[in-house]
Amino acid sequence: MINGMRREILRLAWPVFIAQLAVMANGVIDTVMAGRLSAIDLAAIGLGASIYVTIYIGLMGTLLGLSPIVGQHYGAGRFGQIGEMFRQSLWVALALAVPGCLVLIYNEPFLAFSAPRPEVADLARTYLWATAAGLPAALLFRAFNSMNVAISRPRVVMVVNLAALVFKIPLNALFMHGWDAIGLTAMGGAGCGVATAVLSWTTALLALAWIRLDSGYAKFELRGFSLPRWTPMRELLMLGLPIGAAYLVEVSSFTFMALFVARLGSTAAASHQVAANLAGLCYMVGIGIAHATSTLVAQSIGAQDRVRARRFAQNGLRMALLAALCTAAMLLLGSRQIAAAYSNDLSVVQAALPLIAAVALFHLFDSMQTQFGFILRAYKVASAPMAVYLVSMWGVGIGGGYALTFMLPANARLALFGTAGDGAIGFWIAGFVSLIIATLGLAWLLLRIWRDERQAGANAAPPGQ
């Protein structure tokens, strides 16, 4: 049975992994192509992408509340309720897009906080204006994504994301370098944002077409139209808002890192962007397993089989730990080659090497806290994990990173970190410690759920949030 469970997790995990990898590849392409232009373009894209991702993921996290709700409906055979919940999630996505676009358009507070060089700020500003145009479509597609994963159809999302990825490089090149024949002015690194917006609307339209044309969605009643209804929207928001807040805390940790590191100069900011991009890429390994495990746990809970739900969770955790160890080993063994692939600036490569070693350790606990967080969501437990993230990520990660980077005397930084002490290494070490705390806190919450289930019986109702 256990081997069968692992196969079932892998069956769902690999399309999620490929789909997420395709999304992440867009960021990698932006980073590499901007890095080939100049350190200024790379720093601007790193800063702009950090701000955009903070806004997008904070809002997108709210829509992740759809997955456990739909997963439990699916496990219980309540297919008709899936369509109504999905349609209501689209209204939620559009509502969330309004404040998100406003923040991206009026971005001066972020730029003033980071105080980058004027040329970096100009490029980052244009990048953010462009991404604002694509944010509504990106959130609509996220609802489609969450619904498909929850009903065990992640391959649909994988195909759409891969189709969009095919056009990423040519669109980037078009907007970054311009095209005199059609009067398109070169935008430099900011052109990546325009390409991102175009692809966001492309994926949203492909998702709509797929729902219309694929008869496999018929039993879920997705094709109708519903006016906004407070009861299902409230259910989604009650679960999704804490998830979104937890995501906002987690991703904003990276954003604040980028904003603070921008004060250290273009080389430090560019090397940090390499490490941050690499950490995000490695994160995709764990996120595929986490999505698959969470889906199967939620479906088992919906089917009133909590013993099976617990076994799926335990198998997913073991698989994620093994994958994280293998990924960390590859980072340590290939750090120089990886750094050189991101930039042809030797100073950036040298500054990135110690950060890549930190990313290897960072990834181990990043993957495990992700597993625990997703499994808790399958049980519809989201508020307590949000508190764990708040204390660990902001308190220890950002607070500790700031202290190590800006408050520790220069001679102490040199003694502790060597020449790497002049860069972002302090933030990465504090981030590593914060993930250890988050992993332990989330593990404790999950063990408490399982303990309560054993005490009350395998079919007990789930504990409150």
PERA-V140209 format. One record per pair of residues at least 24 apart in sequence whose ideal C-beta (glycine too) atoms are under 8 Angstrom apart, sorted by the first residue. I is the first residue (numbers start at 1). J is the second residue. Records with the same first field share a line. If there is no record, write none. Layout:
I: J + J
This chain:
1: 311
2: 311 + 315
5: 296 + 311 + 312 + 315
6: 315 + 319
8: 296 + 312
9: 289 + 292 + 293 + 296 + 312 + 315 + 316 + 319
10: 292 + 319
11: 292
12: 149 + 152 + 154 + 291 + 292 + 295 + 296
13: 288 + 289 + 291 + 292 + 293 + 319
14: 288
15: 154 + 155 + 157 + 158
16: 149 + 154 + 157 + 158 + 287 + 288 + 291 + 292
17: 284 + 285 + 287 + 288 + 289
18: 158 + 161 + 162 + 288
19: 145 + 154 + 157 + 158 + 160 + 161 + 162
20: 161 + 284 + 287 + 288
21: 281 + 284
22: 158 + 161 + 162 + 164 + 165
23: 161
24: 280 + 281 + 283 + 284
25: 165 + 168
26: 165 + 168 + 196 + 199
27: 277 + 280
28: 277 + 281
29: 168 + 169 + 172
30: 172 + 189 + 192 + 196
31: 273 + 274 + 277 + 342
32: 341 + 342
33: 169 + 172 + 173 + 176 + 189 + 192
34: 176 + 189 + 192
35: 270 + 342 + 343 + 344 + 345 + 348
36: 344
37: 176 + 188 + 189
39: 266 + 267 + 270 + 343 + 345 + 348
40: 117 + 119 + 120 + 123 + 266
41: 123 + 188 + 189
42: 189 + 266 + 269 + 270 + 273 + 343 + 348
43: 116 + 120 + 262 + 266 + 269 + 270 + 273
44: 116 + 119 + 120 + 121 + 122 + 123 + 124 + 127 + 189 + 190
45: 123 + 124 + 127 + 189 + 192 + 273
46: 258 + 269 + 270 + 272 + 273 + 276
47: 111 + 114 + 116 + 120 + 124 + 258 + 259 + 262 + 269
48: 123 + 124 + 125 + 127 + 128 + 131 + 190 + 193
49: 127 + 273
50: 254 + 255 + 257 + 258 + 259 + 276
51: 104 + 107 + 110 + 124 + 128 + 255
52: 104 + 127 + 128 + 131 + 193
53: 251 + 254 + 255
54: 248 + 251 + 252 + 254 + 255
55: 100 + 103 + 104 + 135
56: 100 + 131 + 135 + 138 + 139
57: 247 + 248 + 250 + 251
58: 244 + 245 + 247 + 248 + 251 + 252
59: 96 + 97 + 100 + 135 + 139 + 244
60: 138 + 139 + 142 + 244 + 247
61: 240 + 243 + 244 + 245 + 246 + 247 + 248
62: 92 + 96 + 236 + 237 + 240 + 241 + 243 + 244
63: 89 + 92 + 93 + 96 + 139 + 142 + 143 + 146 + 236 + 240 + 244
64: 142 + 146 + 240 + 243 + 244 + 247 + 377
65: 236 + 237 + 238 + 239 + 240 + 241 + 243 + 244 + 377 + 382
66: 143 + 146 + 147 + 150 + 236 + 240
67: 146 + 147 + 149 + 150 + 291 + 294 + 295 + 298 + 377
68: 150 + 239 + 294 + 298 + 377 + 378 + 379 + 380
69: 150 + 235 + 236 + 239 + 380
70: 146 + 147 + 150 + 151
71: 150 + 151 + 294 + 295 + 297 + 298 + 299 + 301 + 302 + 378
72: 298 + 299 + 301 + 302 + 380
73: 302
74: 150 + 151 + 152 + 298 + 299 + 302
75: 298 + 299 + 300 + 301 + 302 + 303
76: 302 + 303 + 304
78: 302
79: 219 + 220 + 221
80: 220 + 221
82: 147 + 150 + 151 + 220 + 221 + 222
83: 220 + 221 + 222 + 223 + 224
84: 221 + 226 + 229 + 232
85: 232 + 235 + 236
86: 143 + 147 + 220 + 222
87: 222 + 224 + 225 + 226
88: 226 + 228 + 229 + 232 + 233 + 236
89: 143 + 146 + 147 + 236
90: 140 + 143
91: 228 + 233
92: 143 + 233 + 236 + 237 + 240
93: 136 + 139 + 140 + 142 + 143
94: 136 + 139 + 140
96: 139
97: 135 + 136 + 139
100: 132 + 135 + 139
101: 132 + 135 + 136
104: 128 + 129 + 131 + 132 + 135
105: 129 + 132
110: 259
113: 259
114: 258 + 259 + 260 + 262 + 263
115: 262 + 263
116: 262 + 269
117: 266
120: 262 + 266 + 269
123: 188 + 189 + 190
124: 190
126: 187 + 190 + 193
127: 189 + 190 + 192 + 193
128: 193
129: 193
130: 190 + 193 + 194 + 196 + 197
131: 193 + 196 + 197
132: 197
133: 197
134: 196 + 197 + 198 + 199 + 200 + 201
135: 200
137: 197 + 200 + 201 + 203 + 204
138: 200 + 203 + 204
140: 204 + 207
141: 200 + 203 + 204 + 207
144: 204 + 207 + 211
147: 222
149: 291 + 295
150: 295 + 298
151: 220
152: 295 + 299
153: 216
154: 291 + 292
156: 210 + 214
160: 203 + 206 + 207 + 210
161: 203
163: 206
164: 199 + 202 + 203 + 206
167: 199 + 202
168: 195 + 199
171: 195 + 198 + 199
239: 377 + 380 + 382
240: 382
242: 382 + 383 + 385 + 386 + 465
243: 377 + 382 + 386
245: 386
246: 373 + 382 + 385 + 386 + 389
249: 386 + 389 + 390 + 393 + 394
250: 389 + 393
252: 393 + 394
253: 393 + 394 + 397 + 398 + 431 + 434
256: 398
257: 398 + 401 + 424 + 427 + 431
260: 401 + 402 + 405 + 406 + 427
261: 405 + 423 + 424 + 427
264: 405 + 422 + 423 + 424
267: 345 + 347 + 348 + 351 + 423
268: 351 + 422 + 423 + 424
270: 343 + 345 + 348 + 351
271: 348 + 351 + 352 + 355 + 423 + 424
272: 355 + 423 + 424 + 427
274: 339 + 342 + 343 + 348 + 352 + 355 + 356
275: 352 + 355 + 356 + 358 + 359 + 424 + 428
277: 342
278: 331 + 338 + 342 + 356 + 359
279: 359 + 362 + 363 + 366
282: 327 + 331 + 359 + 363 + 366 + 367
283: 363 + 366 + 367 + 370
285: 323 + 324 + 327 + 367
286: 320 + 323 + 324 + 363 + 366 + 367 + 368 + 370 + 371
287: 370
289: 316 + 319 + 320 + 323 + 371
290: 316 + 320 + 370 + 371 + 373 + 374 + 375
291: 374
292: 316
293: 317 + 320 + 371 + 374 + 375 + 378
294: 374 + 375 + 377 + 378
295: 378
297: 375 + 378 + 379
298: 378
301: 378 + 379 + 462
304: 459
306: 453 + 458 + 459 + 460
307: 458
309: 378
310: 450 + 453
313: 375 + 378 + 446
316: 371 + 375
317: 368 + 371 + 372 + 375
320: 367 + 368 + 370 + 371
321: 367 + 368
323: 367
324: 363 + 364 + 367 + 368
325: 364
327: 360 + 363 + 367
328: 360 + 361 + 363 + 364
329: 360
331: 356 + 357 + 359 + 360 + 363
332: 357 + 360
351: 420 + 423
354: 417 + 418 + 420 + 423 + 425
355: 420 + 423 + 424 + 425 + 428
358: 425 + 428 + 429 + 432
359: 428
361: 432
362: 428 + 431 + 432 + 435
365: 432 + 435 + 436 + 438 + 439
366: 435
368: 439 + 443
369: 435 + 438 + 439 + 442
372: 439 + 442 + 443 + 445 + 446
373: 442
375: 446
376: 442 + 445 + 446 + 449
379: 449 + 462 + 463
380: 462 + 465
381: 445 + 449 + 462 + 463 + 465
382: 465
383: 465
384: 445 + 465
385: 441 + 442 + 445
388: 437 + 438 + 441 + 442 + 445
389: 438
391: 437 + 441
392: 434 + 435 + 437 + 438 + 441
393: 434 + 438
395: 434
396: 430 + 433 + 434 + 437
397: 427 + 430 + 431 + 433 + 434 + 435
398: 427 + 430
399: 430
400: 429 + 430 + 433 + 434
401: 426 + 427 + 428 + 429 + 430 + 431
402: 427
403: 430
404: 429 + 430
